[in-house]
Amino acid sequence: MFSLQTRMTLLVVALFAIIYATIVLIGTAMGINDFYFYLLISLGIMWIQYMMGPKIVEWTMQVQYIKREDDPRLYDIVADLAQRANIPMPRICIAPTNVPNAFAFGRSVSDGRVCVCQGILDLLNEEELKAVLGHELTHLKNHDVITITLLSVVPMILYRMPWQMMWFGGDRRDNRNGPSGTMIALTAFIFYFITNLLVLYGSRIREYYADKGSVELGNRPAALASALYKLVYGCAKKSGDEDLKAVEGMKAFFINDPSQAMNDIHELSDLDLDKSGTIDASELLYLKGKEIKLSAKDKLIIDLRMKKISFYTFGCRLNQSETASIQNSFEQGGYDVVGFDEPSDIVVINTCTVTEGGDADTRHLVNKVNRLNPLAKIALVGCQAQIQKEQLADMPNVRWIVGNARKMDLLSIFNEFPKPELPKVITPTIEREPFSLPIASIDHEHTRANIKIQDGCDFFCSFCEIPYARGRARSRVFDDIFVEARALIAAGHKELILTGINIGTYAHEGKNLMDVINGLEGIEGLNRIRISSIEPTTIGKELFNYMGQGHKLCRYLHIPIQSGDDEMLKEMKRKYTLNEFSDFVREAQVKVKEICVGTDVIVGFPGETEAHFERTAETLKDLPIHYFHVFSYSPRHMAKSRLMETLPSEVIAKRSQILRDLSQRKRRLFNESLIGSIQTVLFEHAKGDGWQNGLTDHFVRIKVKKSTDLFNQIHPVKLTDIDGQSIQGVLVE
């Protein structure tokens, strides 16, 4: 496929050939047969056009150049876009015509001028105007304005030539020159049609590249499409108007063809699904899946193939929540979010650095992306990006490294740095301030949604570097939590999972975690509230009383123990003793019927002896804990324990397997205790084998044989049989 520059060059060559052929015909008719004469005249005409083209445009459109004080908004938009496009600041002018449009012209990028018609200024909002001006500045950046200037002048001359010769030429007064004059006139008329086709081709193909360039400058495709819709509509209303006729010769410069507005408006109005007078990102996404061919001069090509982006998340629920919010911001920004296994232009990986395995997973995934999708540019964000930027910057095709302080601003970062030559590293210090989140973490693939209420940690356990990756503890603005909660419920979610790094420490203007739970309890349409992992020393006893009273709060807690030995807990800098932890868990079991308790445990912490491990295993066996996530210890770059001597890997692996086996046995025992009971189940996607899968409020997976789809429905189910780590059941009618 030829580049834009190649196509424009070929058009100029074709134009010169037409001029040369025209001069040869005229010269031959006049009895002149000199190659150098033809060549010099043809080059002279091209040179005159090159020098006079901008003046002809200025004269035709009666443009008036402005300074910043004349229109600060317009000037600042152009200045910002010129900086993004890395081109000299063009001169700005306004044409007095009421035809809504804009165009760029000039002899070169350094001589660039951008003109907006008066009719556009009151028609478009600022975002739409910025998208149109980004389109026009891309014409300057692509060096195609002079080609269009040359192409546009020639048809006007050739159009006037035959009429001049036939009606005012010598053939009406001197019959001797009649046949020659008529031949010249007919030839000029034929060349007029040919050059007009060149103009149409050149203007249309360059418009596609300009659309693409506007998006690359950070403008949303939806804003560009909406602007086009308004411009076409504005021109259609002026069909037959004198203003429209006056700019007919300039239509090759315009972002849309005014003479085709009546045809285009019918097609574009079909894209405005809600008839709001604008085209938004959701309408473009809907259109993407439809087999529609537009004849509106390719104006929506870039919108219909929006830049594709995919996401992958490592680690905790907080990462999952943040990825959902970031992904939704890109959808609203006009990107086409595709599955991770599909080809995409950009791949975003939300990293985790809790363990050495998490670091390795990032490296392996980057290598996989480069192998399967070598043209994709990669953005690494999150915890690993925050504290290992130097190592990540050396990885192939990684172009953005964004830490936790700025990762929620990823869309604006991409707009600001769309094509960095070297990895753009953005990892500022994380400020300890309350935060808000403008984009909800709606997850279209799951019935349950994670909602972030807290971030950071002040505990500094000796094995952990999260306080360095996530910053110090800080809480979300209280009222902002409920704004997102209502948005998630409106999107169809029936269960919200409260997430954070240390959510039990939530505190904002006198409000604590129980206040958050009480506030969520009153939201209509919300069926379940679930607490994710929470530190034992941060939970008040009032939580058990509340959970046991049958509210929306799920009968479930995940409380990290990390070790079942007091010596190890002290070395780990944990803030409780084994007795305190045990009393806490046992009280939860007494006050909350059928509560399911899970935990995290680290195996192989430096200094862990066989006796330490056996006490941990015995503790986990005796306590009413129903499953555990087992982590093999790995030294972290910024954790205090990195300086301590580690255990042999084979010892850690053996001990880890012992605890995983114990976890499976305890999970099965808890599941067996539920057989014969009736539990409410929130169903998720069916697996395709006839089984419908869902979760009880105490986080037990249930399977029901049902042909109809139960996705996102809550039903009572009688539990009948153990099925591995799940339970089979039947719907209670």
Secondary structure, DSSP 8 states (H G I E B T S, - for coil): ---HHHHHHHHHHHHHHHHHHHHHHHHHHTT---HHHHHHHHHHHHHHHHHHHHHHHHHHHT-EEE-TTT-HHHHHHHHHHHHHHT----EEEEE---S--EEEE-SSGGG-EEEEEHHHHTTS-HHHHHHHHHHHHHHHHTT-HHHHHHHHHHHHHHHHHHHHHHHHSGGGT-GGGHHHHHHHHHHHHHHHHHHHHHHHHHHHHHHHHHHHHHHHTT--HHHHHHHHHHHHHHHHHTTT-HHHHHTGGGTTTSSS-GGGHHHHHHHHHHH-TT-SSS--HHHHHHHHTS-----STTTTHHHHT--EEEEEE-S-HHHHHHHHHHHHHHHHTT-EE--TTS--SEEEEEE--SSHHHHHHHHHHHHHHHHH-TT-EEEEEEHHHHH-HHHHHTSTTEEEEE-TTTGGGHHHHHHHSSS-SS-EEE------S-B--SS----TT-SEEEEE-EE--S---TT--HHHHH-S-EEB-HHHHHHHHHHHHHTT--EEEEE-SSGGG--BTTB-HHHHHHHHHT-TT--EEEE-S--GGG--THHHHHHTTT-SB-SEEE---B-SSHHHHHHTT-SS-HHHHHHHHHHHHHHSTT-EEEEEEEES-TT--HHHHHHHHHHHHHSS--EEEEEE----TTSGGGGS----HHHHHHHHHHHHHHHHHHHHHHHHHHTT-EEEEEE----SSSEEEEE-TTS-EEEEE-SS--TT-EEEEEEEEEETTEEEEEE--
